[in-house]
Amino acid sequence: MDTLDELKSTGLKVTLPRLKILQIFQKGEQRHMTAEDVYRLLLAEQSDIGLATVYRVLMQFEQAGLLSRHHFEAGKAVYELREDEHHDHLVCLDCGHVEEFHDPEIEKRQHAVAKARGFTIADHALSLYANCNKAECPHRQSQPAGARR
């Protein structure tokens, strides 16, 4: 489904800001973005879309089911395209980079824990917070020699 059809299917009016913001999520390299990330990308494209509009459109997209919102960092909402495939997140405490993963064993274990306690899982979100141990992490900010682990 292309961007135009995707917007129309939600019942939202097709506007230039909505089209541009949806395209950023569909075509961008970065999958998890804050409103400020989206705004910076729009500025780089020399788009005349304000930060308040970005926040409003992201909220509309979340309500329409196009985006999912997460809170990986205190006070910061991070958005990603909503997909049919379930996945969990691994969040780097050093740089904030988010990696998606799916582990069938973790999924089975969660259901077993819920069942043993008399519950049936309707939905869940798992985020693991960790420090990156990669010697050459592409997401780590430049550090002086000897400062890396």
PyMOL commands that set and color helices and strands:
alter all, ss='L'
color gray80, all
select helices_A, chain A and resi 3-10+16-27+35-44+51-64+104-116
alter helices_A, ss='H'
color red, helices_A
select strands_A, chain A and resi 67-73+76-81+88-92+98-101+127-130
alter strands_A, ss='S'
color yellow, strands_A
deselect
rebuild
show_as cartoon
